[in-house]
Amino acid sequence: MSRNRIDRTPFELQINDLSHDGRGVARREEGVHAGKAIFVSGALPGERVMVEQTGKSRHFDEARVLEVLEASKDRVEPPCPHFGTCSGCVLQHLDAGAQIALKQQVLMDNLERIGHVTPKNVLAPLTGKAWGYRRKGRFSVKRVEKKDKTLVGFRETDPRFVADLQVCHTVVPELGMKVAALSAMVDSLEGRADIPQIEFIAGDQGVALVFRHLNPLSDKDRAALAAFGDENGFIIFLQPGGVTSVHPLHEPAPELSFALPQWNAELAFRPLDFIQVNGDLNQKMIAHALELLDPQAGDHVLDLFCGLGNFTLPLARVAGRVTGVEGDAGLVQRARENAQRNGLANADFHAADLSVELRGQPWLKQPYTKLLLDPPRSGAIEVLKQLPLDGLERIVYVSCHPGSLARDAGWLVNEAGWTLQSAGAMDMFPQTAHVESIALFLPPRKK
């Protein structure tokens, strides 16, 4: 056998752990590679499985489950017919309670291993709807001549391929139950080969679909898109070029927005804007963050990475003043408009790249009493090191990546002297290995 060739002879493994990306972790039991780590798709801790090797590297191997010989008590039957092929979600075979327990453990492990910190209190996990929650995403589109069809879906576990989806149980049902119809419609278009992706986003007005197209669409195709939208209640947008080229198929398109009833607020957005994927959990998360931050009428709150004002507007209902800062100038403009439409004169917004030198920024010179930040996966270490932390009474950190949160928490605690008072996971993406979390930091005690 060639040195680089993979031996696909089935063999047994005992699964001992679960990796951060949802794969079972085992050690080779026999042969020259005994003791070598192996990551197994579709396997759970405590299981005995028959596997086939699918990949190898110097430090670890990869495999997939062929048969479960001894099943975990937490194993459930995945409801999706595409589980194991589609990469959209990898934990459908794990009980929902066990999923969030895993994410909580991933967070705590990251805090300890990367940040060398431990929260004084572990917050109860925040959970919401387990299915039909995904209101924003992107489907890949590919015409496959061998199958004589156009595939619309997420990427397969092998990212070279597009999953041939018929349904998606995690996407909002208005779209998730119509993926096959969407695929058939695209396949009927003259310009089907010129459509590489379809973005979707759901507001209270319905689901908007943004069709990226590399060449102009014919009148016949435009009519087919319009008819499909009318029949299924979709709002159709076209994207012939970059982000700024997005426009409705027919004017006037309804304005997209979502309400936050608890704070008597409504946030308008554009089809490619960032909004939290899980609308149900988003409202619980806002309430949770505000409870931890405890904003009062005398507070001036700084909201970093504020986006459309998802946290800023609710904060402005209870705090004396809120300043939101965001790197995307378009989102900042929409945040200002959202504050105006909601009658919130005590919220102001600034556009600034929070990953670079901020000296001279006017908002940085103001005194603040509390800080909320919701950074991207890269975290917030650059801006944290530049903030005047002395006057702050609390910091609430909302994170979409436990590793960057752990790194930033390590700096706040071990370098700046703050206390990690509490932390916990939030299940923003059920059925996936994605870990969203929240943490509360309290300032050093004054001597």
C-alpha positions in Angstrom: 0.0 0.0 0.0 1.2 3.5 -0.9 2.6 5.5 2.1 0.0 8.2 1.6 -2.9 5.9 0.9 -5.6 5.4 3.5 -6.3 1.9 4.7 -10.2 1.8 4.7 -10.4 -1.6 6.4 -13.1 -1.2 9.1 -12.0 -1.4 12.8 -13.4 -1.0 16.3 -12.9 2.0 18.6 -13.9 3.1 22.1 -15.0 6.8 22.0 -13.7 8.7 25.1 -14.6 12.3 24.5 -16.2 14.8 22.1 -14.2 17.4 20.2 -15.1 21.1 20.0 -16.5 20.5 16.5 -18.8 17.7 17.6 -16.7 14.6 16.6 -16.0 11.7 18.8 -12.4 11.4 20.1 -10.6 8.1 20.5 -7.1 6.6 20.6 -5.9 4.0 18.2 -5.9 0.7 20.1 -3.6 -1.5 18.0 -0.8 -1.5 15.4 2.1 0.8 14.8 -0.2 3.8 15.4 -1.5 2.7 18.8 -2.2 5.7 21.0 -2.6 8.1 18.1 -5.7 10.4 18.4 -8.5 9.8 16.0 -11.6 12.0 15.4 -14.7 10.2 14.4 -17.7 11.8 12.8 -21.1 10.6 14.1 -19.7 9.1 17.3 -20.4 10.0 20.9 -18.5 9.5 24.2 -18.9 6.1 25.8 -19.7 4.4 22.5 -18.1 1.4 21.0 -18.2 1.8 17.2 -17.1 0.3 14.0 -15.4 2.9 11.8 -13.7 3.6 8.5 -10.7 5.9 8.3 -11.2 8.9 6.0 -8.2 11.0 6.6 -4.8 11.1 8.3 -2.1 13.6 9.3 1.1 13.4 11.4 -0.6 14.1 14.7 -4.2 12.6 14.3 -6.4 10.5 12.0 -10.0 11.0 10.9 -12.8 8.4 10.5 -16.5 8.0 10.2 -18.9 5.6 11.9 -20.1 2.6 10.0 -21.9 0.9 12.9 -22.7 1.8 16.5 -21.9 -1.4 18.5 -22.7 0.0 21.9 -24.7 3.3 21.9 -24.5 6.2 24.3 -27.5 6.8 26.5 -27.5 10.4 25.0 -27.8 9.2 21.4 -31.1 10.1 19.7 -32.4 9.4 16.2 -31.6 12.4 13.9 -34.8 13.7 12.4 -33.1 15.1 9.3 -32.6 12.7 6.3 -29.5 14.6 5.4 -27.7 14.2 8.7 -24.2 12.9 8.2 -23.9 14.3 4.7 -24.8 18.0 5.2 -22.4 20.1 7.3 -25.1 22.5 8.5 -25.5 20.7 11.8 -23.4 17.9 13.3 -25.0 17.1 16.7 -28.5 16.0 15.7 -27.7 12.5 17.1 -27.0 14.0 20.6 -29.8 14.7 23.0 -30.6 18.4 23.3 -29.8 18.5 27.0 -26.5 16.8 26.4 -25.7 19.3 23.6 -25.9 22.3 25.8 -24.0 20.5 28.6 -21.2 19.9 26.1 -21.1 23.5 25.1 -21.0 24.6 28.7 -18.1 22.3 29.3 -16.3 23.6 26.1 -16.6 27.1 27.5 -15.3 26.2 31.0 -12.4 24.2 29.4 -11.4 27.1 27.2 -11.5 29.6 30.1 -9.3 27.4 32.2 -6.9 26.2 29.4 -6.5 29.4 27.4 -7.4 32.2 29.9 -6.3 30.5 33.1 -9.4 31.8 34.7 -12.4 30.2 36.4 -15.8 32.0 36.9 -16.9 32.4 40.5 -20.4 31.4 39.4 -21.4 29.2 36.4 -24.6 30.6 34.8 -27.4 28.2 33.9 -27.3 27.6 30.1 -29.6 29.8 28.1 -31.8 27.7 25.7 -34.6 28.3 23.2 -36.2 26.5 20.2 -34.2 23.5 19.1 -35.6 23.4 15.6 -36.8 25.9 12.9 -34.8 28.7 14.5 -32.3 29.7 11.8 -33.5 33.0 10.3 -30.3 34.0 8.4 -27.9 32.0 6.3 -26.5 31.2 2.9 -27.3 28.3 0.6 -24.8 27.3 -2.0 -26.1 26.6 -5.5 -24.6 24.2 -8.0 -25.8 22.7 -11.3 -24.7 19.0 -11.4 -25.0 17.6 -14.9 -24.5 14.0 -13.8 -27.6 14.3 -11.6 -29.4 16.5 -14.2 -30.4 18.9 -11.4 -29.4 22.0 -9.5 -28.5 21.5 -5.9 -29.4 24.2 -3.3 -28.2 23.7 0.2 -25.4 24.0 2.7 -22.0 22.5 2.0 -21.5 18.7 2.6 -19.0 17.6 5.2 -16.7 17.4 2.3 -16.9 21.2 1.4 -16.2 20.5 -2.3 -19.8 19.4 -2.7 -23.2 21.0 -2.1 -25.7 18.9 -0.1 -28.7 17.8 -2.1 -31.3 19.1 0.4 -35.0 18.4 0.3 -35.8 20.0 3.7 -33.8 21.7 6.5 -35.2 21.4 10.0 -33.1 24.1 11.5 -34.0 26.8 9.0 -37.3 28.7 9.7 -40.1 26.4 8.5 -41.3 29.0 5.9 -38.1 28.2 4.0 -36.8 25.0 5.5 -39.7 23.0 4.2 -39.4 24.5 0.7 -35.8 23.8 -0.1 -36.8 21.2 -2.7 -39.2 23.7 -4.4 -36.4 26.3 -4.4 -34.0 23.9 -6.0 -36.5 23.0 -8.7 -37.3 26.6 -9.4 -33.6 27.5 -9.8 -33.1 24.5 -12.0 -35.9 25.8 -14.3 -34.1 29.1 -15.0 -32.2 29.8 -18.1 -29.4 31.4 -16.0 -29.2 28.6 -13.4 -25.5 28.1 -14.0 -24.9 31.8 -13.2 -26.4 31.6 -9.6 -23.7 30.5 -7.1 -25.5 31.3 -3.9 -28.8 32.4 -2.3 -28.8 34.3 1.0 -31.8 34.2 3.2 -32.9 36.4 6.1 -36.3 36.4 7.9 -37.9 39.5 9.4 -41.4 39.9 10.8 -42.6 40.6 7.3 -41.4 37.2 5.9 -38.4 35.6 4.4 -36.2 37.5 2.0 -34.1 35.6 -0.6 -31.1 37.3 -2.2 -30.1 35.7 -5.5 -26.5 36.3 -6.4 -26.2 36.2 -10.2 -23.0 36.5 -12.3 -24.7 37.6 -15.5 -27.9 39.5 -16.1 -31.1 37.5 -15.8 -33.5 37.2 -18.7 -37.0 38.6 -18.5 -38.3 35.0 -18.4 -36.1 34.2 -15.4 -37.1 37.4 -13.6 -40.8 36.5 -14.1 -40.1 33.0 -12.8 -38.5 34.4 -9.7 -41.4 36.8 -9.2 -43.9 34.0 -9.5 -42.0 31.8 -7.1 -41.9 34.6 -4.5 -45.6 35.4 -4.9 -46.6 31.7 -4.6 -44.4 31.0 -1.5 -44.5 34.4 0.3 -40.8 35.2 -0.3 -39.4 38.7 -0.8 -37.0 38.4 -3.7 -33.8 40.5 -4.0 -31.1 40.3 -6.7 -27.4 40.8 -6.3 -25.6 41.3 -9.6 -22.3 42.5 -7.9 -21.0 43.4 -4.5 -23.0 44.1 -1.3 -24.1 47.5 -2.5 -25.7 46.1 -5.6 -28.5 44.3 -3.8 -31.9 45.5 -4.9 -35.5 44.2 -4.9 -36.7 42.3 -7.9 -39.7 44.7 -8.0 -40.2 48.0 -6.2 -41.4 48.8 -3.7 -40.1 46.0 -1.5 -41.5 45.8 2.1 -39.1 47.1 4.7 -37.5 44.2 6.7 -37.5 44.5 10.5 -38.0 42.5 13.7 -39.6 43.6 16.9 -38.2 43.4 20.5 -41.6 43.7 22.3 -40.1 43.6 25.8 -38.4 46.9 25.1 -41.0 48.4 22.7 -38.4 48.5 19.9 -38.3 47.6 16.3 -35.1 47.2 14.3 -35.1 47.6 10.5 -32.4 45.9 8.5 -31.2 45.3 5.0 -31.1 41.8 3.3 -27.3 41.3 3.8 -27.1 42.9 7.3 -26.0 40.9 10.3 -28.7 40.0 12.7 -28.6 37.3 15.4 -29.4 33.9 13.7 -31.8 32.7 16.4 -34.6 35.3 17.0 -36.1 33.4 20.0 -32.8 33.1 21.8 -31.8 36.7 20.8 -34.6 38.1 22.9 -33.7 35.9 25.9 -30.0 36.9 25.4 -30.8 40.6 25.5 -32.8 40.2 28.7 -30.0 38.1 30.2 -27.3 40.6 29.3 -29.3 43.5 30.7 -30.0 41.6 33.9 -26.2 41.0 34.3 -25.2 44.6 33.4 -27.9 46.1 35.6 -28.3 49.4 33.8 -29.7 52.3 35.8 -31.1 55.8 35.0 -27.8 57.4 36.0 -25.6 55.1 33.8 -23.8 55.9 30.6 -23.3 52.6 28.9 -20.8 51.9 26.1 -22.0 49.2 23.6 -19.1 48.0 21.5 -19.6 46.1 18.2 -23.2 47.3 18.4 -24.4 46.5 14.9 -27.9 47.6 14.2 -28.5 48.4 17.9 -29.6 44.9 19.0 -28.5 45.7 22.6 -28.2 49.5 22.3 -31.9 50.2 21.8 -33.1 48.0 24.7 -30.3 49.5 26.9 -31.5 53.0 25.9 -35.0 52.2 27.4 -33.5 51.8 30.9 -30.1 53.6 31.0 -29.6 57.3 31.1 -27.4 57.3 28.0 -26.0 54.7 25.6 -23.2 55.1 23.1 -22.9 52.4 20.4 -19.7 51.8 18.3 -19.5 49.6 15.2 -17.0 49.1 12.4 -19.5 48.8 9.6 -20.6 52.3 8.6 -23.8 51.1 7.0 -24.8 49.3 10.2 -24.1 52.5 12.1 -26.3 54.5 9.9 -29.1 51.9 10.3 -28.6 51.9 14.1 -29.0 55.7 14.1 -32.2 55.4 12.0 -33.5 52.7 14.3 -32.9 54.9 17.4 -34.8 57.7 15.7 -37.7 55.5 14.6 -38.0 54.3 18.2 -37.8 57.8 19.7 -34.6 57.1 21.6 -32.7 60.4 21.7 -30.4 59.1 24.5 -28.6 56.7 22.1 -25.8 57.9 19.9 -23.6 55.9 17.5 -20.1 56.1 16.0 -18.3 54.2 13.2 -14.8 52.9 14.2 -12.6 49.9 13.4 -12.2 48.5 16.9 -9.2 46.3 16.0 -6.8 49.2 15.4 -5.4 52.2 17.2 -8.3 54.3 18.6 -6.4 57.4 19.9 -8.3 60.5 19.1 -11.7 58.9 18.8 -14.2 61.3 20.5 -16.3 58.6 22.0 -13.3 57.1 23.7 -12.8 60.3 25.7 -16.2 60.2 27.4 -16.8 58.7 30.9 -18.7 55.5 31.0 -20.1 53.5 33.9 -20.8 50.2 32.2 -19.6 48.3 29.2 -21.3 45.7 27.0 -19.4 44.2 24.1 -20.4 41.6 21.4 -17.4 41.1 19.2 -16.8 38.9 16.2 -14.9 35.6 16.5 -11.6 37.4 16.7 -12.6 38.9 20.1 -12.0 42.3 21.6 -8.5 42.3 23.0 -7.3 45.3 21.0 -10.1 47.6 22.1 -10.1 46.3 25.7 -6.4 47.3 26.0 -7.2 50.9 24.9 -10.3 51.5 27.0 -10.1 53.5 30.3 -11.4 50.7 32.5 -11.1 52.6 35.8 -14.5 54.1 35.9 -16.4 51.0 34.8 -18.6 49.2 37.4 -19.4 46.2 35.2 -18.5 44.6 31.9 -20.8 42.1 30.1 -19.1 40.2 27.3 -21.2 38.4 24.7 -19.1 35.9 22.8 -19.5 33.8 19.6 -16.1 32.1 20.1 -15.1 30.6 23.5 -11.4 30.7 22.6 -11.3 34.5 22.1 -13.5 35.1 25.1 -11.1 33.0 27.2 -8.0 34.9 25.9 -9.7 38.3 26.6 -10.9 37.1 30.0 -7.4 36.0 30.9 -6.1 39.5 30.1 -9.0 41.2 32.1 -8.4 39.0 35.1 -4.7 38.3 35.2 -3.4 41.6 33.8 -6.1 44.2 34.5 -7.2 42.8 37.9 -10.9 42.3 37.1 -12.9 39.4 38.5 -14.7 36.9 36.3 -17.9 36.9 38.3 -20.0 34.6 36.1 -20.1 32.9 32.8 -22.3 30.5 30.9 -23.2 29.1 27.5 -26.1 30.1 25.3 -27.5 27.8 22.7 -27.8 30.2 19.8 -27.1 27.4 17.3 -28.8 24.1 18.4 -27.8 20.9 16.6 -24.4 22.5 15.8 -21.1 22.6 17.7 -21.1 26.4 17.7 -20.7 27.8 21.3 -22.2 31.2 22.1 -21.6 32.5 25.7 -21.9 35.4 28.1 -19.7 36.6 30.9 -19.8 39.2 33.7 -16.7 40.9 34.9 -16.5 43.1 38.1 -13.8 45.7 38.7 -10.8 45.4 41.1 -11.6 46.3 44.6 -10.4 49.8 45.5 -7.8 49.8 48.2 
